[in-house]
Amino acid sequence: MVSPVYFYYANLIGYTRVLLLATAFYNCYEDPMTFFLCYGISEVLDALDGHVARAYGQTSKFGAVLDMLTDRAATMMLMIVLSHFYTTRWITYCFLFLVTLDIVSHWAHMYSSMTRGLSSHKTIPVDNYQILQIYYNNRRVMGLLCVGNEGFWLALYLLQFTAHPLASLFMFVTAPLAAIKNFINLVQLAQAGKDLVALDDLARLEKKEEQRISKGTKLKR
């Protein structure tokens, strides 16, 4: 029997996003308008799926992973496309760094959250860096930074096909938001490493304590 989780409304939105992104990137080099519309609609749906999941009581681990992987794939593919347009070496290195940072930081954060037994990767303990608490606990802040980040990359994309001043204006307006979002990725990676090391230290101390107790028991014998 097929699980109903696959058919949760939020997950259906996720599948739709995947199809929209596939259509977008199929047309990314020859039909910028189709790309922009499909990518843009996918981002709008990204803002809705979480609300739908909570409204219908259909939150799921599968949906959370589907959402994150779709987000990461979309940003990664867009940066790869941009690296074909902006071929100056230092700009290419920037794209390589930011793609790597985006994927690695989110993977590390997700793994750290699961290892610590948190209910969601968006659950941020109070002892974590404050900027992460603000980002994940305030949906408006998260939404603004995510829209700004994606908007910046889309503006760079559009500037390859049009010299319209609105595209340039949008790029300059969203650039600071994109910078903050990527700085948060860096902080997120650092926090994940810090949390995992803390777990390792705890496991090491517990092992030492077990060895001490075991040694004491043997001496008594």
Backbone as a ProteinNet text record, in pm:
[ID]
protein_1_A
[PRIMARY]
MVSPVYFYYANLIGYTRVLLLATAFYNCYEDPMTFFLCYGISEVLDALDGHVARAYGQTSKFGAVLDMLTDRAATMMLMIVLSHFYTTRWITYCFLFLVTLDIVSHWAHMYSSMTRGLSSHKTIPVDNYQILQIYYNNRRVMGLLCVGNEGFWLALYLLQFTAHPLASLFMFVTAPLAAIKNFINLVQLAQAGKDLVALDDLARLEKKEEQRISKGTKLKR
[TERTIARY]
83.4	0	87.3	56.1	133.7	98.3	199.4	177.6	109.7	14.9	-51.4	42.9	158.1	254.6	296.4	308.2	347.6	247.8	125.4	19	-25.9	50.3	21.6	24.6	-63.6	-72.6	61.5	133.4	262.8	362.2	356.6	447.5	409.7	280.8	237.5	289.6	290.7	349.9	498.6	564.5	706.6	732.5	649	666.3	646.3	548.7	522	643.5	706.5	827.4	937.3	953.1	1055.6	1029.3	903	867.5	890.6	856.1	878	1026.4	1106.8	1250.7	1311.3	1261.7	1310	1279	1158.8	1119.8	1204.8	1228	1307	1446.9	1515.7	1654.6	1668.4	1565.1	1565.6	1568.8	1508.6	1498.2	1592.6	1682.4	1757.9	1849.5	1896.9	1991.2	1923.6	1806.4	1743	1612.8	1549.2	1419.7	1418.8	1481.5	1492.9	1359.2	1257.5	1128	1063.6	1069.9	1016.4	1092.7	1224.8	1305.7	1264.8	1256.8	1226.4	1089.4	990.5	855.5	849	907.6	902.2	981.4	1098.1	1180.1	1109.8	1053.7	984.7	863.9	783.7	666.2	709.1	818.7	870.9	908	966.9	1004.1	880.5	777.1	652.3	591.3	591.2	538.4	621.4	750.9	837.8	793.5	742.1	694.8	561.1	489.5	355.7	352.3	446.2	433.6	435.5	518.7	523.6	393.1	334.9	206.3	96.7	98.1	-0.9	15.2	139.9	166.2	114.4	140.7	95.5	-55.8	-114	-258.2	-338	-288.4	-360.8	-304.6	-212.2	-154.8	-80.6	-8.3	59.4	210.5	267.2	412.9	474.1	586.5	650.2	800	875.1	1019.8	1050.9	972	990.5	972.5	869	842.5	952.7	1007.9	1116	1239.5	1271.7	1388.3	1362.7	1242.6	1206.8	1221	1173.8	1180.3	1324.4	1406	1544.1	1623.5	1607	1681.6	1642.1	1513.4	1468	1528.7	1530.5	1591.1	1739	1810.6	1954.6	1983.8	1907.3	1928.4	1902	1795.2	1760.6	1871.4	1917.5	2023.5	2152.2	2186	2308.8	2307.2	2196.2	2188.5	2190.7	2126.1	2126.9	2268.3	2343.9	2481.4	2568.4	2541.7	2617.1	2589.3	2463.4	2427.4	2497.2	2494.1	2557.6	2707.9	2769.9	2914.1	2947.5	2849.1	2869.3	2860.1	2788	2772	2884	2917	3019.1	3148	3231.8	3346.4	3477.6	3475.9	3596.3	3635.9	3765.6	3809.3	3766.5	3785.5	3754.6	3604.9	3523.1	3378.7	3341.6	3406.3	3383.4	3419.5	3531	3570.8	3466.9	3409	3304.2	3183.7	3142.6	3030.2	3061.2	3183.6	3222.8	3217.5	3269.3	3269.4	3128.4	3042.9	2907.7	2820.8	2837.9	2764.9	2804.9	2936.2	2986	2937.4	2946.1	2902.3	2754.2	2673.4	2528.8	2495.1	2554.5	2523.1	2580.4	2708.6	2775.5	2715.4	2686.5	2633.8	2496.2	2411.2	2277.3	2282.1	2370.3	2383.5	2433.6	2536.5	2592.4	2488.1	2411.6	2308.9	2199.7	2157.5	2055.2	2106.3	2229.2	2286.3	2301.3	2348	2363.7	2229.4	2126.7	1993.5	1940.3	1958.4	1910.8	1988.9	2120.4	2204.2	2168.8	2130.3	2093.9	1949.1	1875.1	1738	1637.2	1669.9	1575.4	1462.1	1346.5	1228.9	1237.7	1315.1	1328.2	1461.1	1513.1	1637.1	1612.7	1484.5	1450.8	1433.2	1452.7	1448.3	1588.1	1604.4	1736	1742	1828.2	1841.9	1889.8	1859.8	1891.1	2040.9	2121.5	2266.1	2336.3	2260.5	2320	2342.2	2419.7	2446.6	2315.1	2310.2	2185.9	2134.8	2226	2183.2	2105.8	2140.5	2066.5	1928.9	1921	1792	1698	1752	1669.3	1625.1	1716.5	1687	1581.5	1598.8	1508.2	1379.5	1382.2	1263.3	1171.4	1220.9	1139.7	1115.8	995.5	966.9	975.6	947.4	957.1	1101.2	1189.6	1331.8	1382.2	1346.5	1388.8	1335.6	1207.8	1147.5	1214.3	1241.4	1304.4	1443.4	1521.8	1658.3	1660.8	1570	1564.6	1521.7	1419.9	1374.8	1485.6	1553.8	1662	1776.5	1809.9	1918.6	1885.5	1766.7	1727.1	1706.7	1654.9	1635.2	1765	1869.3	2000.4	2052.5	2043.4	2091.6	2005.4	1875	1787.6	1817.3	1850.8	1885.4	2012.3	2111.1	2233.3	2202.5	2108.9	2067.7	2002.6	1907.1	1834.6	1925.5	2028.5	2119.7	2200.6	2198.2	2262.4	2175.5	2047.6	1954.7	1890.6	1904	1843.7	1927.9	1926	1996.6	1898	1778.2	1674.8	1722.2	1705.9	1753.9	1689.1	1567.4	1502.5	1578.8	1636.1	1713.9	1837.4	1903.2	2020.9	1981.6	1870.7	1823.6	1791.8	1724.8	1688.9	1813.9	1916.5	2041.7	2104.9	2110.3	2171.9	2089.5	1957.8	1871.6	1885.2	1894.5	1898.1	2038.6	2141.5	2279.6	2308.6	2270.6	2297.5	2225.4	2103.5	2027.3	2095.7	2145.3	2216.7	2344.5	2413.8	2536.8	2508	2401.1	2364.2	2326.4	2248.8	2206.2	2326.6	2425.8	2542.8	2633	2632.5	2704.5	2639	2506.2	2434.3	2469.4	2486.2	2530	2663.9	2753.7	2885.6	2872.8	2789.6	2766.3	2700.5	2607.9	2537.5	2634.2	2731.1	2832.5	2918.2	2958.3	3039.3	2962.5	2833.4	2751.8	2734.9	2714.6	2699.7	2827.1	2941.6	3067.6	3084.5	3051.5	3060	2970.6	2848.2	2753	2798.8	2851.8	2896.8	3018.9	3109.5	3225.9	3180.8	3078.6	3026	2971	2904.7	2853.5	2968	3073.1	3190.8	3257.3	3267.9	3327.5	3244.3	3112.8	3024.6	3041.3	3046.7	3064.4	3199.8	3302.5	3436.2	3438.8	3373.2	3368.3	3288.6	3179.3	3098.3	3177	3257.2	3339	3445.2	3505.7	3605.2	3542.8	3421.9	3352.8	3319.5	3277.1	3247.7	3374.3	3486	3612.4	3656.7	3635.3	3672.4	3590.5	3458.4	3371	3407.4	3435.1	3471	3601.5	3698.5	3826.9	3810.7	3723.6	3699.3	3631.7	3541.4	3472.5	3571	3665.7	3764.5	3857.8	3894.5	3982.8	3915.6	3786.1	3712.1	3708	3705.7	3701.7	3835.9
-120	0	125.6	219.5	342.7	435.9	489	577.3	707.6	756.8	883.7	1003.8	984.6	1094.6	1146.8	1056.1	1096.7	1195.4	1191.1	1270.4	1387.4	1418.2	1537.8	1658.9	1753.8	1871.2	1942.6	1958.3	2026.7	1950.4	1817	1736.8	1741.6	1751.9	1770.1	1903.4	2004.7	2132.9	2113.6	2032.4	2004.3	1938.9	1841.6	1776.8	1877.9	1966.6	2069.9	2160.1	2192.4	2274.6	2206	2076.5	2001.8	2009	1991.3	1997.9	2137.9	2240	2378.5	2407.3	2358.5	2381.3	2306.8	2185.3	2109.9	2184.8	2241.7	2320.9	2447.1	2509.9	2633.9	2610.2	2511.4	2491	2428.7	2363.3	2314.6	2432.2	2542.9	2661.2	2774.8	2750.6	2861	2934.1	2868.4	2933.7	2999.6	2953.2	3001.7	3077.6	3055.5	3120.2	3176.2	3292.9	3347.5	3378.2	3415	3447.1	3323.2	3210.3	3085.4	3045.6	3060.5	3027.7	3113.2	3243.1	3335.8	3306	3281.6	3255.3	3124.4	3018.3	2887.9	2890	2950.7	2958.8	3045.4	3156.6	3246.8	3182.2	3110.5	3042	2935.8	2866.5	2765.7	2828.4	2947.9	3016.3	3060.5	3103.7	3141.5	3020.4	2906.8	2784	2741.1	2770.1	2737	2811.3	2932	3010.5	2960.4	2882.2	2836.8	2697.4	2610.6	2469.7	2448.7	2525.1	2511.7	2552.6	2662.1	2707.5	2603.8	2543.8	2441.8	2320	2278.2	2160.9	2182.4	2299.8	2328.4	2346.3	2409.1	2434.3	2304	2203.7	2076.4	1967.5	2004.6	1905.6	1797.4	1835.9	1738.4	1760	1807.9	1819.9	1680	1663.8	1532.2	1548.1	1449.6	1449.3	1439.7	1360.5	1348.3	1484	1556	1686.5	1785.7	1780.3	1871.7	1847.7	1719.8	1686.8	1723.3	1694.6	1729.3	1879.2	1956.8	2102.4	2151.4	2100.7	2146	2104.6	1981.1	1935.2	2012.2	2043.7	2122	2261.8	2322.4	2455.1	2452.1	2353.2	2346.4	2319.9	2230	2199	2320.3	2394.5	2512.2	2616.3	2649	2749.1	2702.4	2575.2	2520.9	2527.9	2485.7	2485.8	2626.9	2721.3	2859.6	2916.2	2885.7	2933.8	2870.2	2745.7	2680.5	2749.8	2783.3	2856	2992	3061.7	3193.2	3183.9	3075.2	3059.7	3043.8	3003.9	2996.6	3134.3	3225.1	3361	3454.1	3442.1	3528.2	3446.6	3457.2	3366	3422.3	3543.6	3595.3	3501.1	3470.3	3364.3	3386.8	3508.2	3529.7	3518.3	3555.5	3540.7	3392.5	3315.7	3171	3108.4	3152.2	3100.6	3135.9	3254.6	3294.8	3202.3	3171.1	3080.3	2942.7	2893.9	2762.9	2761.3	2867.5	2875	2879.9	2964.6	2982.4	2859	2790.5	2665.3	2562.7	2548.4	2452.7	2488.3	2615.9	2660.7	2633.4	2660.5	2641.5	2495.2	2405.1	2262.6	2206.9	2234.4	2177.8	2229.5	2359.4	2415.4	2359.4	2344.5	2291.3	2142.1	2067.9	1925	1908.5	1984.6	1974.4	2014.7	2119	2164.5	2059	1999.9	1895.9	1774.1	1732.3	1616.5	1643.9	1763.4	1801.5	1800.6	1852.8	1856.9	1716.5	1627.9	1490.1	1417.7	1437.3	1370.4	1412.6	1539.8	1590.6	1558.9	1496.2	1456.4	1569	1676.9	1787.7	1749.8	1806.2	1771.4	1824.6	1930.6	1991.2	2065.3	2078.1	2154.9	2303.9	2342.6	2482.1	2508.9	2405.1	2421	2458.9	2582.4	2633	2651.4	2575.9	2591.1	2731.7	2772.1	2908.4	2931.9	2824	2842.8	2853.5	2847.7	2864.2	3011.8	3038.1	3176.9	3251.8	3374.1	3450.7	3475.9	3495.3	3523.3	3405.1	3283.3	3164.9	3159.9	3199.7	3203	3302.6	3418.4	3519.5	3469.4	3408.4	3363.3	3252.9	3152.4	3037.3	3057.3	3143.6	3161.6	3273.3	3359.4	3468.7	3442.3	3396.1	3356.2	3474.1	3592.7	3709.3	3737.9	3725.1	3746.2	3639.7	3513.7	3405.9	3426.9	3461.8	3483.5	3596.8	3707.6	3822.6	3788	3718.9	3685.7	3581.9	3485.4	3384.5	3448	3534.6	3603.7	3694.3	3764.5	3851.5	3775.8	3660.5	3578.7	3528.7	3468.2	3417.5	3532.1	3644.5	3760.5	3813	3810.2	3857.4	3770.6	3638.4	3548.7	3562.2	3578.8	3596.9	3728	3831.6	3959.7	3946.2	3874.2	3849.7	3772	3679.4	3602	3693.6	3775.6	3862	3963.3	4008.3	4107.4	4053	3921.8	3862.3	3872.8	3906.8	3911.6	4048.8	4136.1	4268.1	4370.6	4493	4602.8	4694.9	4644.2	4726.1	4773.6	4902.2	4955.3	4890	4836.9	4771.4	4646	4576.3	4456.6	4494.8	4602.9	4650.6	4698.4	4770.1	4819.2	4703.2	4603.1	4486	4415	4408.5	4344.4	4418.6	4552	4630.3	4625.7	4620.9	4616.2	4482.4	4374.8	4241.3	4195.4	4263.4	4222	4214.1	4315	4304.8	4187.1	4159.2	4046.8	3914.8	3903.2	3781.9	3765.5	3877.1	3871.1	3822.5	3874	3831.3	3683.7	3641.3	3500.5	3406.8	3442.7	3356	3362.4	3475.5	3482.7	3389.1	3384.7	3293.5	3149	3117.3	2982.6	2948.9	3047.2	3026.5	3004.7	3085.3	3070.7	2935.8	2897.2	2769.7	2652.5	2659.6	2554.5	2550.4	2668.1	2675.2	2620	2652.5	2604.9	2453.9	2400.4	2255.4	2184.2	2236.8	2177.5	2184.2	2297.3	2316.3	2217.5	2199.3	2107.7	1962.8	1924.7	1786.4	1757	1854.7	1837.3	1823.8	1900.1	1889.8	1750.3	1692.3	1555.6	1456	1478	1390.4	1398.8	1520.9	1538.1	1467.5	1477.7	1411.7	1259.8	1207.2	1062.9	1018.4	1101.9	1068.9	1064	1160.9	1163.2	1045.3	1011.7	897.8	767.6	758.2	637.7	627.9	742.4	743	701.7	751.5	718.3	569.1	514.8	371.2	289.5	334.1	262.6	271.6	388	405.9	313.6	307.7	221.8	74.9	38.2	-99.7	-138.7	-46.5	-72.8	-86.9	-1.7	-8.7	-139	-186.6	-312.6	-430	-427.5	-534.5	-536.8	-417.5	-410.4	-465.6	-442.2	-494.6	-645.5	-703.3	-848	-910.1
0	0	0	-86.5	-97.5	18	82.8	197	153.4	232.7	201.2	211.4	277.2	290.3	153.4	57.7	-77.5	-138.6	-90.4	-151.9	-63.4	39.7	118.1	24.6	51.3	-36.3	-51.2	60.2	54.3	-32.2	-26.2	-107.6	-254.9	-283.1	-422.1	-477.5	-390.5	-430.3	-458.9	-377.4	-398.3	-532.1	-570.1	-701.4	-814.3	-795.2	-896.1	-912.4	-801.5	-807.3	-887.4	-867.3	-940.6	-1091.1	-1130	-1272.7	-1328.4	-1250.7	-1294.9	-1312.9	-1220.3	-1230.8	-1348.1	-1373.2	-1488.8	-1617.9	-1625.9	-1742.4	-1752.9	-1640	-1638.2	-1691.8	-1639.1	-1678.8	-1817.3	-1863.9	-2002.2	-2099.8	-2058	-2145.4	-2105.8	-2011.1	-1952	-2048.8	-2152.5	-2243.6	-2363.9	-2400.6	-2522.8	-2499.7	-2386.8	-2361.5	-2219.4	-2197.7	-2062.4	-1996.6	-2075.3	-2016.5	-1955.1	-2028.2	-1974.2	-1848.7	-1855.2	-1737.4	-1618.2	-1640.5	-1531.2	-1470.3	-1553.6	-1504.2	-1425.6	-1481.8	-1414.9	-1284.9	-1288.3	-1166.9	-1062.6	-1106.7	-1015	-949.9	-1029.9	-975	-874	-905	-812.9	-678.5	-682.5	-558.1	-479.6	-550.8	-483.8	-413.9	-482.6	-423.9	-302.9	-306.7	-194.2	-68.5	-88.5	25.8	78	-3.5	33.6	94.7	53.7	92.8	244.4	314.4	459.8	526.2	476.4	531.1	506.6	387.8	353.8	443.2	464.2	548	690.5	744.1	881.5	888.9	786.6	786.9	785.2	714.1	701.6	793.4	881.1	971.1	896.6	790.4	704.6	699.2	809.2	811.8	812.9	747.1	739.2	717.8	762.5	740.3	591.6	521.1	376.2	308.1	349.2	291.1	320.3	442.9	480.3	395.4	373.8	290.6	145	95.9	-41.8	-63.9	32.3	21.7	19.9	112.7	119.5	-4	-49.4	-166.4	-292.2	-303.8	-419.1	-414.9	-296.8	-281.8	-318.6	-263.7	-287.9	-435.1	-497	-637.9	-725.9	-694.6	-774.8	-770.9	-649.8	-635.9	-700.6	-680.5	-737.5	-890.1	-950.6	-1096.6	-1153	-1082.1	-1128.8	-1125.3	-1020.5	-1013.7	-1121.7	-1153.2	-1260.7	-1393.6	-1417.6	-1540	-1543.2	-1429	-1422.1	-1446.5	-1402.1	-1423.3	-1571.4	-1652.6	-1798	-1862.5	-1794.8	-1847.4	-1799.6	-1670.9	-1611.5	-1599.3	-1699.6	-1712.5	-1658.3	-1602.8	-1538.9	-1426.3	-1417	-1326.7	-1182.4	-1128.4	-987.1	-959.6	-1060.3	-1044.1	-1043.5	-1130.7	-1133.1	-999.5	-940.6	-809.3	-702.4	-713.6	-619.1	-629.5	-752.9	-772.4	-714.4	-739.7	-688.1	-535.2	-473.5	-326.8	-271.4	-331.5	-279	-299.8	-412.6	-435.5	-329.7	-309.6	-210.3	-70.8	-35.8	96.9	118.3	17.5	29.2	56.6	-19.8	-5.1	124.8	149.1	265.6	396.4	403.3	528.2	561	459.8	485.5	519.3	452.1	484	627	664.1	798.6	903.3	873.2	966.8	983.3	873.4	879.9	958.6	930.4	998.8	1148.3	1180.7	1321.1	1393.1	1328.2	1388.9	1414.7	1317.3	1332.6	1442.2	1445.6	1544.4	1686.1	1702.7	1834.2	1870.3	1776.9	1805.7	1800.6	1727.8	1715.9	1621.7	1644.4	1563.9	1422.2	1401.3	1269.3	1260.9	1138.7	1121.3	1145.6	1153.1	1180.5	1330.2	1411.5	1556.2	1603.8	1651	1688.9	1840.6	1909.2	2055	2091.9	2215.2	2258.7	2272.4	2280.1	2294.4	2159.5	2049.9	1917.7	1887.5	1782.8	1744.9	1724.5	1774.5	1773.2	1631.6	1537.2	1400.6	1343.4	1385.1	1340.2	1405.7	1531.6	1599.4	1532.6	1497.5	1430.6	1294.5	1221.6	1084.9	1083.9	1166.9	1162.6	1242.7	1342.3	1425.6	1377.3	1291.2	1237.8	1089	1055.2	917.7	821.6	869.6	781.9	743.7	841.6	814.2	718	745.3	656.9	515.5	505.5	374.2	299.2	368.2	304.2	251.8	333.7	293.1	180.9	186.9	80.1	-52.1	-46.4	-167.7	-221	-130.1	-172.3	-235.4	-177.2	-231.7	-371.8	-385.8	-517.1	-616.4	-566.8	-653.4	-709.2	-629.4	-675.4	-789.3	-772.1	-878.3	-1003.3	-985.4	-1101.2	-1173	-1098.3	-1159.9	-1243.9	-1190.8	-1267.9	-1395.9	-1384.2	-1502	-1606.2	-1563.7	-1656.6	-1724.3	-1654.3	-1710.5	-1827.6	-1845	-1962.5	-2087.1	-2066.4	-2179.2	-2198.1	-2100.1	-2110.8	-2035.9	-2085	-2018.6	-1947.4	-1923.4	-1860.1	-1722.7	-1692.2	-1563.3	-1441.4	-1456.7	-1343.5	-1300.1	-1398	-1366.2	-1285.7	-1326.7	-1252.6	-1113	-1104	-975.1	-881.6	-935.2	-854	-804.7	-888.6	-848.9	-730.7	-738.1	-630.9	-501.9	-515.7	-397.3	-324.5	-401.3	-340.9	-302.8	-352.5	-322.8	-172.9	-92.5	52.1	117.3	72.2	128.2	94.3	-28.7	-69.1	12	38.7	117.5	259	319.4	454.7	456.5	355.5	348.2	339.6	260.3	246.8	368.9	439.1	565.7	667.6	666.8	756.1	723.6	595.9	557.7	622.5	624.2	684.5	835.3	900.9	1044.7	1074.3	988.2	1003.8	999	908.7	897.8	1024	1072.4	1194.2	1314.6	1324.5	1436.3	1430.9	1311.5	1297.5	1342.1	1300.7	1342.9	1493.8	1551.8	1696.6	1770.5	1722.2	1788.1	1778.5	1662.8	1645.4	1732.2	1743.5	1830.7	1976.6	2016	2152.4	2178.5	2079.1	2093.4	2103.6	2025.7	2032.2	2169.3	2222.4	2355.2	2461.8	2450.3	2546	2538.7	2416.3	2398.5	2453.1	2434	2483.6	2636.5	2701	2847.2	2902.2	2833.2	2877.3	2866	2759	2740.4	2850.1	2883.4	2990.4	3123.2	3149	3273.1	3279	3164.6	3158.7	3185.1	3126.8	3148.1	3293.3	3356.5	3496.5	3586.4	3558.8	3638.6	3618.4	3492.3	3461.3	3529.4	3530.8	3594.3	3744.8	3803.9	3946.5	3986.4	3901.9	3929.7	3927.9	3833	3823.3	3944.9	3992.8	4110	4233.8	4249.7	4363.6	4363.4	4241.6	4231.3	4274.7
[MASK]
+++++++++++++++++++++++++++++++++++++++++++++++++++++++++++++++++++++++++++++++++++++++++++++++++++++++++++++++++++++++++++++++++++++++++++++++++++++++++++++++++++++++++++++++++++++++++++++++++++++++++++++++++++++++++++++

